[in-house]
C-alpha cells in the first residue's frame, strides 16, 4: 500500500466512525477478522479483549457506540508498512490513539486498538 492509498483509506475510516456507520466500518473487515482492544476488554467482549469474527465485532462496536454518543475522531497521522497500516488519531476526549490494521488484500484481517489508559 502506498502513502496516498493509505491516507485515503484512513480518511474513509475516520469518516465512517464519525458518521457512526457501523456497517460501513464492518465492510472493511474480513469475516474472520481478529481485533484486540482495551475497550473490548473493559466492556467484556471477546476473551481478554480479543474479538473474533465480524458478528462479534458488530456486537462489540454496537455496544461501544452506545456508551459513547459523542464519538469523534480527528486524523493525526497515517503510517504504512508492508501489510499493515497505523492510523494515529485523537478522540473527542483529547486522548491520542492508534489503530494498527493488518490487511490481506483489500480487507482487514487483524486489528489492534491502542491508546492511553488511565
Biopython code that builds the backbone (N, CA, C, O; Angstrom):
import numpy as np
from Bio.PDB.StructureBuilder import StructureBuilder

atoms = [
    (1, "UNK", "N", (0.861, -1.178, 0.000)),
    (1, "UNK", "CA", (0.000, 0.000, 0.000)),
    (1, "UNK", "C", (0.902, 1.235, 0.000)),
    (1, "UNK", "O", (1.833, 1.325, 0.801)),
    (2, "UNK", "N", (0.632, 2.167, -0.880)),
    (2, "UNK", "CA", (1.419, 3.393, -0.905)),
    (2, "UNK", "C", (0.783, 4.435, 0.020)),
    (2, "UNK", "O", (-0.334, 4.252, 0.503)),
    (3, "UNK", "N", (1.508, 5.522, 0.255)),
    (3, "UNK", "CA", (1.052, 6.540, 1.197)),
    (3, "UNK", "C", (-0.273, 7.174, 0.778)),
    (3, "UNK", "O", (-1.128, 7.438, 1.623)),
    (4, "UNK", "N", (-0.446, 7.418, -0.510)),
    (4, "UNK", "CA", (-1.686, 8.045, -0.985)),
    (4, "UNK", "C", (-2.888, 7.137, -0.736)),
    (4, "UNK", "O", (-3.934, 7.598, -0.280)),
    (5, "UNK", "N", (-2.739, 5.852, -1.035)),
    (5, "UNK", "CA", (-3.820, 4.882, -0.792)),
    (5, "UNK", "C", (-4.096, 4.760, 0.697)),
    (5, "UNK", "O", (-5.251, 4.710, 1.120)),
    (6, "UNK", "N", (-3.033, 4.713, 1.488)),
    (6, "UNK", "CA", (-3.183, 4.594, 2.940)),
    (6, "UNK", "C", (-3.897, 5.813, 3.518)),
    (6, "UNK", "O", (-4.773, 5.680, 4.372)),
    (7, "UNK", "N", (-3.521, 6.990, 3.054)),
    (7, "UNK", "CA", (-4.160, 8.214, 3.556)),
    (7, "UNK", "C", (-5.640, 8.256, 3.182)),
    (7, "UNK", "O", (-6.476, 8.658, 3.992)),
    (8, "UNK", "N", (-5.961, 7.845, 1.966)),
    (8, "UNK", "CA", (-7.368, 7.807, 1.539)),
    (8, "UNK", "C", (-8.149, 6.807, 2.386)),
    (8, "UNK", "O", (-9.281, 7.080, 2.786)),
    (9, "UNK", "N", (-7.545, 5.648, 2.659)),
    (9, "UNK", "CA", (-8.208, 4.651, 3.499)),
    (9, "UNK", "C", (-8.455, 5.225, 4.899)),
    (9, "UNK", "O", (-9.554, 5.096, 5.439)),
    (10, "UNK", "N", (-7.446, 5.851, 5.476)),
    (10, "UNK", "CA", (-7.578, 6.406, 6.831)),
    (10, "UNK", "C", (-8.655, 7.482, 6.890)),
    (10, "UNK", "O", (-9.422, 7.541, 7.852)),
    (11, "UNK", "N", (-8.717, 8.325, 5.879)),
    (11, "UNK", "CA", (-9.757, 9.360, 5.840)),
    (11, "UNK", "C", (-11.144, 8.727, 5.762)),
    (11, "UNK", "O", (-12.086, 9.206, 6.394)),
    (12, "UNK", "N", (-11.266, 7.663, 4.994)),
    (12, "UNK", "CA", (-12.549, 6.951, 4.914)),
    (12, "UNK", "C", (-12.890, 6.319, 6.260)),
    (12, "UNK", "O", (-14.030, 6.407, 6.716)),
    (13, "UNK", "N", (-11.907, 5.681, 6.899)),
    (13, "UNK", "CA", (-12.099, 5.036, 8.201)),
    (13, "UNK", "C", (-12.591, 6.061, 9.224)),
    (13, "UNK", "O", (-13.544, 5.803, 9.958)),
    (14, "UNK", "N", (-11.936, 7.225, 9.267)),
    (14, "UNK", "CA", (-12.338, 8.303, 10.189)),
    (14, "UNK", "C", (-13.766, 8.755, 9.886)),
    (14, "UNK", "O", (-14.574, 8.907, 10.802)),
    (15, "UNK", "N", (-14.078, 8.969, 8.613)),
    (15, "UNK", "CA", (-15.417, 9.436, 8.224)),
    (15, "UNK", "C", (-16.490, 8.421, 8.604)),
    (15, "UNK", "O", (-17.564, 8.803, 9.067)),
    (16, "UNK", "N", (-16.211, 7.139, 8.414)),
    (16, "UNK", "CA", (-17.183, 6.108, 8.787)),
    (16, "UNK", "C", (-17.458, 6.128, 10.286)),
    (16, "UNK", "O", (-18.613, 6.083, 10.710)),
    (17, "UNK", "N", (-16.397, 6.197, 11.087)),
    (17, "UNK", "CA", (-16.602, 6.253, 12.534)),
    (17, "UNK", "C", (-17.313, 7.532, 12.942)),
    (17, "UNK", "O", (-18.227, 7.493, 13.767)),
    (18, "UNK", "N", (-16.910, 8.661, 12.380)),
    (18, "UNK", "CA", (-17.527, 9.928, 12.770)),
    (18, "UNK", "C", (-19.001, 9.991, 12.389)),
    (18, "UNK", "O", (-19.775, 10.698, 13.035)),
    (19, "UNK", "N", (-19.395, 9.271, 11.361)),
    (19, "UNK", "CA", (-20.815, 9.222, 10.988)),
    (19, "UNK", "C", (-21.525, 8.051, 11.667)),
    (19, "UNK", "O", (-22.710, 7.815, 11.433)),
    (20, "UNK", "N", (-20.789, 7.319, 12.511)),
    (20, "UNK", "CA", (-21.338, 6.170, 13.248)),
    (20, "UNK", "C", (-21.880, 5.107, 12.295)),
    (20, "UNK", "O", (-22.877, 4.450, 12.596)),
    (21, "UNK", "N", (-21.229, 4.940, 11.157)),
    (21, "UNK", "CA", (-21.639, 3.976, 10.132)),
    (21, "UNK", "C", (-20.992, 2.626, 10.428)),
    (21, "UNK", "O", (-19.996, 2.253, 9.808)),
    (22, "UNK", "N", (-21.564, 1.909, 11.370)),
    (22, "UNK", "CA", (-21.010, 0.629, 11.802)),
    (22, "UNK", "C", (-20.932, -0.373, 10.664)),
    (22, "UNK", "O", (-19.929, -1.076, 10.539)),
    (23, "UNK", "N", (-21.950, -0.456, 9.841)),
    (23, "UNK", "CA", (-21.928, -1.409, 8.725)),
    (23, "UNK", "C", (-20.839, -1.040, 7.713)),
    (23, "UNK", "O", (-20.208, -1.919, 7.125)),
    (24, "UNK", "N", (-20.627, 0.252, 7.516)),
    (24, "UNK", "CA", (-19.551, 0.692, 6.638)),
    (24, "UNK", "C", (-18.188, 0.296, 7.175)),
    (24, "UNK", "O", (-17.324, -0.138, 6.413)),
    (25, "UNK", "N", (-17.984, 0.439, 8.479)),
    (25, "UNK", "CA", (-16.726, 0.015, 9.102)),
    (25, "UNK", "C", (-16.555, -1.491, 8.939)),
    (25, "UNK", "O", (-15.475, -1.960, 8.581)),
    (26, "UNK", "N", (-17.612, -2.245, 9.200)),
    (26, "UNK", "CA", (-17.530, -3.707, 9.114)),
    (26, "UNK", "C", (-17.203, -4.189, 7.700)),
    (26, "UNK", "O", (-16.586, -5.241, 7.538)),
    (27, "UNK", "N", (-17.604, -3.441, 6.688)),
    (27, "UNK", "CA", (-17.290, -3.818, 5.307)),
    (27, "UNK", "C", (-15.792, -3.817, 5.036)),
    (27, "UNK", "O", (-15.335, -4.441, 4.078)),
    (28, "UNK", "N", (-15.030, -3.127, 5.864)),
    (28, "UNK", "CA", (-13.580, -3.066, 5.693)),
    (28, "UNK", "C", (-12.885, -4.324, 6.221)),
    (28, "UNK", "O", (-11.700, -4.533, 5.961)),
    (29, "UNK", "N", (-13.619, -5.161, 6.963)),
    (29, "UNK", "CA", (-13.044, -6.308, 7.658)),
    (29, "UNK", "C", (-13.435, -7.624, 7.014)),
    (29, "UNK", "O", (-14.548, -7.772, 6.510)),
    (30, "UNK", "N", (-12.515, -8.580, 7.031)),
    (30, "UNK", "CA", (-12.809, -9.947, 6.606)),
    (30, "UNK", "C", (-13.766, -10.586, 7.608)),
    (30, "UNK", "O", (-13.810, -10.189, 8.772)),
    (31, "UNK", "N", (-14.525, -11.568, 7.156)),
    (31, "UNK", "CA", (-15.493, -12.237, 8.032)),
    (31, "UNK", "C", (-14.852, -12.853, 9.266)),
    (31, "UNK", "O", (-15.472, -12.908, 10.328)),
    (32, "UNK", "N", (-13.600, -13.321, 9.129)),
    (32, "UNK", "CA", (-12.922, -13.990, 10.244)),
    (32, "UNK", "C", (-11.855, -13.103, 10.896)),
    (32, "UNK", "O", (-10.912, -13.607, 11.505)),
    (33, "UNK", "N", (-12.008, -11.799, 10.766)),
    (33, "UNK", "CA", (-11.034, -10.863, 11.334)),
    (33, "UNK", "C", (-10.937, -11.020, 12.851)),
    (33, "UNK", "O", (-11.887, -11.417, 13.524)),
    (34, "UNK", "N", (-9.758, -10.693, 13.354)),
    (34, "UNK", "CA", (-9.487, -10.707, 14.794)),
    (34, "UNK", "C", (-9.101, -9.288, 15.187)),
    (34, "UNK", "O", (-8.311, -8.639, 14.502)),
    (35, "UNK", "N", (-9.664, -8.810, 16.299)),
    (35, "UNK", "CA", (-9.429, -7.441, 16.727)),
    (35, "UNK", "C", (-9.223, -7.418, 18.238)),
    (35, "UNK", "O", (-9.986, -8.033, 18.983)),
    (36, "UNK", "N", (-8.195, -6.709, 18.687)),
    (36, "UNK", "CA", (-7.965, -6.579, 20.130)),
    (36, "UNK", "C", (-8.101, -5.121, 20.541)),
    (36, "UNK", "O", (-7.736, -4.207, 19.801)),
    (37, "UNK", "N", (-8.639, -4.930, 21.745)),
    (37, "UNK", "CA", (-8.876, -3.573, 22.210)),
    (37, "UNK", "C", (-9.010, -3.539, 23.729)),
    (37, "UNK", "O", (-9.687, -4.392, 24.302)),
    (38, "UNK", "N", (-8.379, -2.573, 24.391)),
    (38, "UNK", "CA", (-8.602, -2.409, 25.818)),
    (38, "UNK", "C", (-10.066, -2.099, 26.140)),
    (38, "UNK", "O", (-10.571, -2.486, 27.194)),
    (39, "UNK", "N", (-10.745, -1.396, 25.223)),
    (39, "UNK", "CA", (-12.164, -1.091, 25.442)),
    (39, "UNK", "C", (-13.003, -2.360, 25.364)),
    (39, "UNK", "O", (-13.938, -2.532, 26.145)),
    (40, "UNK", "N", (-12.679, -3.246, 24.433)),
    (40, "UNK", "CA", (-13.399, -4.527, 24.349)),
    (40, "UNK", "C", (-13.234, -5.297, 25.648)),
    (40, "UNK", "O", (-14.191, -5.888, 26.149)),
    (41, "UNK", "N", (-12.032, -5.292, 26.191)),
    (41, "UNK", "CA", (-11.798, -5.980, 27.469)),
    (41, "UNK", "C", (-12.628, -5.342, 28.580)),
    (41, "UNK", "O", (-13.250, -6.042, 29.378)),
    (42, "UNK", "N", (-12.633, -4.006, 28.626)),
    (42, "UNK", "CA", (-13.379, -3.290, 29.670)),
    (42, "UNK", "C", (-14.878, -3.553, 29.579)),
    (42, "UNK", "O", (-15.557, -3.660, 30.600)),
    (43, "UNK", "N", (-15.397, -3.658, 28.341)),
    (43, "UNK", "CA", (-16.829, -3.886, 28.144)),
    (43, "UNK", "C", (-17.204, -5.372, 28.173)),
    (43, "UNK", "O", (-18.380, -5.718, 28.064)),
    (44, "UNK", "N", (-16.205, -6.250, 28.320)),
    (44, "UNK", "CA", (-16.481, -7.680, 28.430)),
    (44, "UNK", "C", (-16.679, -8.393, 27.104)),
    (44, "UNK", "O", (-17.355, -9.420, 27.055)),
    (45, "UNK", "N", (-16.105, -7.873, 26.031)),
    (45, "UNK", "CA", (-16.227, -8.509, 24.717)),
    (45, "UNK", "C", (-14.954, -9.284, 24.405)),
    (45, "UNK", "O", (-13.844, -8.811, 24.647)),
    (46, "UNK", "N", (-15.139, -10.477, 23.866)),
    (46, "UNK", "CA", (-14.003, -11.311, 23.492)),
    (46, "UNK", "C", (-13.298, -11.864, 24.711)),
    (46, "UNK", "O", (-13.620, -11.516, 25.847)),
    (47, "UNK", "N", (-12.340, -12.724, 24.460)),
    (47, "UNK", "CA", (-11.527, -13.293, 25.533)),
    (47, "UNK", "C", (-10.376, -12.332, 25.796)),
    (47, "UNK", "O", (-9.460, -12.219, 24.981)),
    (48, "UNK", "N", (-10.420, -11.644, 26.927)),
    (48, "UNK", "CA", (-9.381, -10.690, 27.250)),
    (48, "UNK", "C", (-9.310, -9.517, 26.293)),
    (48, "UNK", "O", (-8.240, -8.939, 26.100)),
    (49, "UNK", "N", (-10.417, -9.162, 25.700)),
    (49, "UNK", "CA", (-10.454, -8.043, 24.771)),
    (49, "UNK", "C", (-10.091, -8.400, 23.345)),
    (49, "UNK", "O", (-9.915, -7.509, 22.514)),
    (50, "UNK", "N", (-9.972, -9.697, 23.040)),
    (50, "UNK", "CA", (-9.705, -10.149, 21.676)),
    (50, "UNK", "C", (-11.022, -10.636, 21.084)),
    (50, "UNK", "O", (-11.581, -11.639, 21.528)),
    (51, "UNK", "N", (-11.506, -9.924, 20.087)),
    (51, "UNK", "CA", (-12.801, -10.190, 19.466)),
    (51, "UNK", "C", (-12.549, -10.910, 18.145)),
    (51, "UNK", "O", (-11.717, -10.473, 17.350)),
    (52, "UNK", "N", (-13.258, -12.003, 17.907)),
    (52, "UNK", "CA", (-13.019, -12.832, 16.723)),
    (52, "UNK", "C", (-14.273, -12.914, 15.850)),
    (52, "UNK", "O", (-15.334, -13.347, 16.298)),
    (53, "UNK", "N", (-14.123, -12.491, 14.605)),
    (53, "UNK", "CA", (-15.208, -12.599, 13.640)),
    (53, "UNK", "C", (-16.048, -11.344, 13.535)),
    (53, "UNK", "O", (-16.191, -10.580, 14.490)),
    (54, "UNK", "N", (-16.598, -11.151, 12.349)),
    (54, "UNK", "CA", (-17.358, -9.938, 12.051)),
    (54, "UNK", "C", (-18.603, -9.793, 12.916)),
    (54, "UNK", "O", (-18.937, -8.683, 13.332)),
    (55, "UNK", "N", (-19.289, -10.887, 13.192)),
    (55, "UNK", "CA", (-20.501, -10.786, 14.024)),
    (55, "UNK", "C", (-20.165, -10.349, 15.442)),
    (55, "UNK", "O", (-20.887, -9.550, 16.040)),
    (56, "UNK", "N", (-19.064, -10.875, 15.981)),
    (56, "UNK", "CA", (-18.631, -10.467, 17.325)),
    (56, "UNK", "C", (-18.171, -9.011, 17.310)),
    (56, "UNK", "O", (-18.395, -8.279, 18.274)),
    (57, "UNK", "N", (-17.526, -8.588, 16.216)),
    (57, "UNK", "CA", (-17.145, -7.183, 16.079)),
    (57, "UNK", "C", (-18.369, -6.282, 16.042)),
    (57, "UNK", "O", (-18.379, -5.215, 16.656)),
    (58, "UNK", "N", (-19.396, -6.708, 15.326)),
    (58, "UNK", "CA", (-20.639, -5.925, 15.263)),
    (58, "UNK", "C", (-21.216, -5.741, 16.669)),
    (58, "UNK", "O", (-21.613, -4.635, 17.037)),
    (59, "UNK", "N", (-21.263, -6.812, 17.447)),
    (59, "UNK", "CA", (-21.803, -6.735, 18.810)),
    (59, "UNK", "C", (-20.953, -5.814, 19.685)),
    (59, "UNK", "O", (-21.485, -4.985, 20.422)),
    (60, "UNK", "N", (-19.632, -5.963, 19.598)),
    (60, "UNK", "CA", (-18.732, -5.128, 20.403)),
    (60, "UNK", "C", (-18.868, -3.657, 20.034)),
    (60, "UNK", "O", (-19.090, -2.817, 20.906)),
    (61, "UNK", "N", (-18.736, -3.341, 18.748)),
    (61, "UNK", "CA", (-18.765, -1.937, 18.357)),
    (61, "UNK", "C", (-20.139, -1.305, 18.552)),
    (61, "UNK", "O", (-20.229, -0.111, 18.837)),
    (62, "UNK", "N", (-21.191, -2.070, 18.408)),
    (62, "UNK", "CA", (-22.529, -1.552, 18.682)),
    (62, "UNK", "C", (-22.637, -1.165, 20.162)),
    (62, "UNK", "O", (-23.155, -0.100, 20.500)),
    (63, "UNK", "N", (-22.142, -2.040, 21.032)),
    (63, "UNK", "CA", (-22.125, -1.760, 22.469)),
    (63, "UNK", "C", (-21.255, -0.537, 22.767)),
    (63, "UNK", "O", (-21.662, 0.352, 23.515)),
    (64, "UNK", "N", (-20.061, -0.496, 22.180)),
    (64, "UNK", "CA", (-19.146, 0.616, 22.428)),
    (64, "UNK", "C", (-19.753, 1.948, 21.969)),
    (64, "UNK", "O", (-19.642, 2.955, 22.668)),
    (65, "UNK", "N", (-20.386, 1.950, 20.810)),
    (65, "UNK", "CA", (-21.019, 3.180, 20.323)),
    (65, "UNK", "C", (-22.150, 3.628, 21.239)),
    (65, "UNK", "O", (-22.352, 4.827, 21.434)),
    (66, "UNK", "N", (-22.888, 2.677, 21.802)),
    (66, "UNK", "CA", (-23.989, 3.052, 22.701)),
    (66, "UNK", "C", (-23.464, 3.714, 23.976)),
    (66, "UNK", "O", (-24.179, 4.493, 24.607)),
    (67, "UNK", "N", (-22.219, 3.410, 24.358)),
    (67, "UNK", "CA", (-21.598, 4.018, 25.537)),
    (67, "UNK", "C", (-20.882, 5.329, 25.207)),
    (67, "UNK", "O", (-20.385, 6.010, 26.104)),
    (68, "UNK", "N", (-20.829, 5.678, 23.931)),
    (68, "UNK", "CA", (-20.037, 6.824, 23.518)),
    (68, "UNK", "C", (-20.780, 7.651, 22.462)),
    (68, "UNK", "O", (-20.366, 7.684, 21.304)),
    (69, "UNK", "N", (-21.865, 8.313, 22.847)),
    (69, "UNK", "CA", (-22.679, 9.039, 21.866)),
    (69, "UNK", "C", (-21.969, 10.248, 21.245)),
    (69, "UNK", "O", (-22.391, 10.725, 20.192)),
    (70, "UNK", "N", (-20.917, 10.745, 21.864)),
    (70, "UNK", "CA", (-20.201, 11.915, 21.353)),
    (70, "UNK", "C", (-18.968, 11.539, 20.539)),
    (70, "UNK", "O", (-18.132, 12.400, 20.264)),
    (71, "UNK", "N", (-18.838, 10.286, 20.153)),
    (71, "UNK", "CA", (-17.653, 9.813, 19.453)),
    (71, "UNK", "C", (-17.285, 10.698, 18.271)),
    (71, "UNK", "O", (-18.116, 11.014, 17.420)),
    (72, "UNK", "N", (-16.022, 11.087, 18.245)),
    (72, "UNK", "CA", (-15.492, 11.841, 17.109)),
    (72, "UNK", "C", (-13.983, 11.656, 17.083)),
    (72, "UNK", "O", (-13.321, 11.758, 18.116)),
    (73, "UNK", "N", (-13.438, 11.384, 15.896)),
    (73, "UNK", "CA", (-12.003, 11.197, 15.717)),
    (73, "UNK", "C", (-11.455, 12.286, 14.796)),
    (73, "UNK", "O", (-12.107, 12.684, 13.830)),
    (74, "UNK", "N", (-10.246, 12.761, 15.109)),
    (74, "UNK", "CA", (-9.507, 13.670, 14.237)),
    (74, "UNK", "C", (-8.232, 12.959, 13.812)),
    (74, "UNK", "O", (-7.454, 12.516, 14.657)),
    (75, "UNK", "N", (-8.019, 12.851, 12.515)),
    (75, "UNK", "CA", (-6.853, 12.169, 11.966)),
    (75, "UNK", "C", (-5.592, 12.978, 12.237)),
    (75, "UNK", "O", (-5.537, 14.174, 11.951)),
    (76, "UNK", "N", (-4.571, 12.310, 12.796)),
    (76, "UNK", "CA", (-3.297, 12.963, 13.084)),
    (76, "UNK", "C", (-2.169, 12.468, 12.185)),
    (76, "UNK", "O", (-1.276, 13.236, 11.827)),
    (77, "UNK", "N", (-2.207, 11.183, 11.819)),
    (77, "UNK", "CA", (-1.139, 10.639, 11.000)),
    (77, "UNK", "C", (-1.486, 9.269, 10.466)),
    (77, "UNK", "O", (-2.344, 8.573, 11.009)),
    (78, "UNK", "N", (-0.805, 8.888, 9.386)),
    (78, "UNK", "CA", (-1.008, 7.584, 8.751)),
    (78, "UNK", "C", (0.373, 7.016, 8.455)),
    (78, "UNK", "O", (1.210, 7.684, 7.848)),
    (79, "UNK", "N", (0.610, 5.780, 8.886)),
    (79, "UNK", "CA", (1.912, 5.148, 8.740)),
    (79, "UNK", "C", (1.735, 3.815, 8.024)),
    (79, "UNK", "O", (0.885, 3.005, 8.392)),
    (80, "UNK", "N", (2.557, 3.598, 6.987)),
    (80, "UNK", "CA", (2.384, 2.449, 6.104)),
    (80, "UNK", "C", (3.490, 1.427, 6.336)),
    (80, "UNK", "O", (4.669, 1.774, 6.410)),
    (81, "UNK", "N", (3.086, 0.148, 6.451)),
    (81, "UNK", "CA", (4.029, -0.960, 6.486)),
    (81, "UNK", "C", (3.844, -1.805, 5.238)),
    (81, "UNK", "O", (3.235, -1.356, 4.267)),
    (82, "UNK", "N", (4.359, -3.017, 5.257)),
    (82, "UNK", "CA", (4.220, -3.873, 4.082)),
    (82, "UNK", "C", (2.818, -4.445, 3.964)),
    (82, "UNK", "O", (2.256, -4.476, 2.869)),
    (83, "UNK", "N", (2.247, -4.897, 5.067)),
    (83, "UNK", "CA", (0.866, -5.404, 5.062)),
    (83, "UNK", "C", (0.029, -4.723, 6.141)),
    (83, "UNK", "O", (-1.112, -5.113, 6.389)),
    (84, "UNK", "N", (0.600, -3.710, 6.777)),
    (84, "UNK", "CA", (-0.084, -3.057, 7.895)),
    (84, "UNK", "C", (-0.155, -1.555, 7.688)),
    (84, "UNK", "O", (0.618, -0.959, 6.939)),
    (85, "UNK", "N", (-1.102, -0.984, 8.374)),
    (85, "UNK", "CA", (-1.350, 0.450, 8.346)),
    (85, "UNK", "C", (-1.617, 0.882, 9.785)),
    (85, "UNK", "O", (-2.339, 0.206, 10.517)),
    (86, "UNK", "N", (-1.034, 2.008, 10.187)),
    (86, "UNK", "CA", (-1.315, 2.574, 11.508)),
    (86, "UNK", "C", (-2.008, 3.909, 11.303)),
    (86, "UNK", "O", (-1.508, 4.785, 10.598)),
    (87, "UNK", "N", (-3.165, 4.049, 11.927)),
    (87, "UNK", "CA", (-3.907, 5.302, 11.891)),
    (87, "UNK", "C", (-3.782, 5.942, 13.266)),
    (87, "UNK", "O", (-4.242, 5.387, 14.264)),
    (88, "UNK", "N", (-3.162, 7.102, 13.311)),
    (88, "UNK", "CA", (-2.995, 7.851, 14.552)),
    (88, "UNK", "C", (-4.078, 8.923, 14.573)),
    (88, "UNK", "O", (-4.231, 9.677, 13.612)),
    (89, "UNK", "N", (-4.823, 8.989, 15.665)),
    (89, "UNK", "CA", (-5.937, 9.922, 15.735)),
    (89, "UNK", "C", (-6.150, 10.405, 17.163)),
    (89, "UNK", "O", (-5.617, 9.837, 18.117)),
    (90, "UNK", "N", (-6.935, 11.458, 17.284)),
    (90, "UNK", "CA", (-7.310, 11.988, 18.590)),
    (90, "UNK", "C", (-8.814, 11.805, 18.754)),
    (90, "UNK", "O", (-9.604, 12.138, 17.870)),
    (91, "UNK", "N", (-9.176, 11.274, 19.890)),
    (91, "UNK", "CA", (-10.610, 11.130, 20.209)),
    (91, "UNK", "C", (-11.171, 12.463, 20.690)),
    (91, "UNK", "O", (-10.418, 13.384, 21.005)),
    (92, "UNK", "N", (-12.486, 12.561, 20.744)),
    (92, "UNK", "CA", (-13.147, 13.787, 21.183)),
    (92, "UNK", "C", (-12.758, 14.165, 22.602)),
    (92, "UNK", "O", (-12.910, 15.324, 22.988)),
    (93, "UNK", "N", (-12.267, 13.233, 23.378)),
    (93, "UNK", "CA", (-11.836, 13.479, 24.757)),
    (93, "UNK", "C", (-10.437, 14.078, 24.820)),
    (93, "UNK", "O", (-9.984, 14.488, 25.888)),
    (94, "UNK", "N", (-9.748, 14.130, 23.673)),
    (94, "UNK", "CA", (-8.380, 14.621, 23.631)),
    (94, "UNK", "C", (-7.342, 13.508, 23.700)),
    (94, "UNK", "O", (-6.155, 13.749, 23.480)),
    (95, "UNK", "N", (-7.783, 12.293, 24.005)),
    (95, "UNK", "CA", (-6.872, 11.156, 24.092)),
    (95, "UNK", "C", (-6.386, 10.793, 22.692)),
    (95, "UNK", "O", (-7.178, 10.674, 21.757)),
    (96, "UNK", "N", (-5.065, 10.617, 22.562)),
    (96, "UNK", "CA", (-4.482, 10.169, 21.297)),
    (96, "UNK", "C", (-4.503, 8.651, 21.273)),
    (96, "UNK", "O", (-4.310, 7.998, 22.299)),
    (97, "UNK", "N", (-4.740, 8.095, 20.089)),
    (97, "UNK", "CA", (-4.853, 6.646, 19.944)),
    (97, "UNK", "C", (-4.302, 6.219, 18.594)),
    (97, "UNK", "O", (-4.080, 7.041, 17.705)),
    (98, "UNK", "N", (-4.090, 4.928, 18.461)),
    (98, "UNK", "CA", (-3.656, 4.339, 17.199)),
    (98, "UNK", "C", (-4.489, 3.108, 16.918)),
    (98, "UNK", "O", (-4.876, 2.370, 17.824)),
    (99, "UNK", "N", (-4.749, 2.910, 15.671)),
    (99, "UNK", "CA", (-5.380, 1.682, 15.200)),
    (99, "UNK", "C", (-4.344, 1.022, 14.291)),
    (99, "UNK", "O", (-3.929, 1.608, 13.291)),
    (100, "UNK", "N", (-3.935, -0.175, 14.633)),
    (100, "UNK", "CA", (-2.974, -0.935, 13.841)),
    (100, "UNK", "C", (-3.777, -1.971, 13.064)),
    (100, "UNK", "O", (-4.396, -2.854, 13.658)),
    (101, "UNK", "N", (-3.768, -1.868, 11.751)),
    (101, "UNK", "CA", (-4.607, -2.707, 10.902)),
    (101, "UNK", "C", (-3.733, -3.521, 9.951)),
    (101, "UNK", "O", (-2.875, -2.973, 9.259)),
    (102, "UNK", "N", (-3.961, -4.831, 9.925)),
    (102, "UNK", "CA", (-3.219, -5.741, 9.055)),
    (102, "UNK", "C", (-4.162, -6.212, 7.959)),
    (102, "UNK", "O", (-5.291, -6.623, 8.229)),
    (103, "UNK", "N", (-3.688, -6.149, 6.722)),
    (103, "UNK", "CA", (-4.508, -6.458, 5.557)),
    (103, "UNK", "C", (-4.100, -7.767, 4.902)),
    (103, "UNK", "O", (-2.936, -8.165, 4.937)),
    (104, "UNK", "N", (-5.080, -8.422, 4.306)),
    (104, "UNK", "CA", (-4.860, -9.498, 3.345)),
    (104, "UNK", "C", (-5.653, -9.067, 2.117)),
    (104, "UNK", "O", (-6.873, -9.225, 2.070)),
    (105, "UNK", "N", (-4.961, -8.527, 1.136)),
    (105, "UNK", "CA", (-5.665, -7.927, 0.001)),
    (105, "UNK", "C", (-6.357, -6.662, 0.464)),
    (105, "UNK", "O", (-5.759, -5.872, 1.196)),
    (106, "UNK", "N", (-7.603, -6.446, 0.058)),
    (106, "UNK", "CA", (-8.290, -5.202, 0.391)),
    (106, "UNK", "C", (-8.949, -5.183, 1.775)),
    (106, "UNK", "O", (-9.418, -4.136, 2.222)),
    (107, "UNK", "N", (-8.986, -6.338, 2.455)),
    (107, "UNK", "CA", (-9.712, -6.423, 3.724)),
    (107, "UNK", "C", (-8.777, -6.517, 4.923)),
    (107, "UNK", "O", (-7.679, -7.068, 4.842)),
    (108, "UNK", "N", (-9.245, -5.966, 6.030)),
    (108, "UNK", "CA", (-8.517, -6.057, 7.292)),
    (108, "UNK", "C", (-8.757, -7.443, 7.885)),
    (108, "UNK", "O", (-9.901, -7.874, 8.028)),
    (109, "UNK", "N", (-7.677, -8.133, 8.226)),
    (109, "UNK", "CA", (-7.791, -9.457, 8.840)),
    (109, "UNK", "C", (-7.421, -9.432, 10.314)),
    (109, "UNK", "O", (-7.748, -10.352, 11.063)),
    (110, "UNK", "N", (-6.736, -8.367, 10.722)),
    (110, "UNK", "CA", (-6.325, -8.245, 12.115)),
    (110, "UNK", "C", (-6.230, -6.772, 12.466)),
    (110, "UNK", "O", (-5.731, -5.970, 11.676)),
    (111, "UNK", "N", (-6.701, -6.421, 13.635)),
    (111, "UNK", "CA", (-6.624, -5.042, 14.083)),
    (111, "UNK", "C", (-6.334, -4.955, 15.556)),
    (111, "UNK", "O", (-6.683, -5.847, 16.328)),
    (112, "UNK", "N", (-5.685, -3.862, 15.945)),
    (112, "UNK", "CA", (-5.353, -3.646, 17.351)),
    (112, "UNK", "C", (-5.572, -2.174, 17.685)),
    (112, "UNK", "O", (-4.928, -1.297, 17.109)),
    (113, "UNK", "N", (-6.468, -1.912, 18.605)),
    (113, "UNK", "CA", (-6.689, -0.559, 19.089)),
    (113, "UNK", "C", (-5.713, -0.318, 20.238)),
    (113, "UNK", "O", (-5.606, -1.129, 21.158)),
    (114, "UNK", "N", (-5.009, 0.799, 20.171)),
    (114, "UNK", "CA", (-4.068, 1.150, 21.236)),
    (114, "UNK", "C", (-4.318, 2.588, 21.632)),
    (114, "UNK", "O", (-4.511, 3.457, 20.782)),
    (115, "UNK", "N", (-4.312, 2.831, 22.934)),
    (115, "UNK", "CA", (-4.493, 4.190, 23.403)),
    (115, "UNK", "C", (-4.030, 4.297, 24.842)),
    (115, "UNK", "O", (-3.767, 3.293, 25.504)),
    (116, "UNK", "N", (-3.938, 5.501, 25.304)),
    (116, "UNK", "CA", (-3.555, 5.746, 26.681)),
    (116, "UNK", "C", (-4.684, 5.260, 27.573)),
    (116, "UNK", "O", (-5.844, 5.616, 27.367)),
    (117, "UNK", "N", (-4.346, 4.455, 28.556)),
    (117, "UNK", "CA", (-5.355, 4.009, 29.519)),
    (117, "UNK", "C", (-5.034, 4.628, 30.877)),
    (117, "UNK", "O", (-3.869, 4.805, 31.235)),
    (118, "UNK", "N", (-6.063, 4.947, 31.607)),
    (118, "UNK", "CA", (-5.866, 5.550, 32.930)),
    (118, "UNK", "C", (-6.550, 4.741, 33.986)),
    (118, "UNK", "O", (-6.496, 5.092, 35.164)),
]
sb = StructureBuilder()
sb.init_structure("model")
sb.init_model(0)
sb.init_chain("A")
sb.init_seg("    ")
for serial, (resi, resn, name, xyz) in enumerate(atoms, 1):
    if name == "N":
        sb.init_residue(resn, " ", resi, " ")
    sb.init_atom(name, np.array(xyz, "f"), 0.0, 1.0, " ", f" {name:<3s}", serial, name[0])
structure = sb.get_structure()
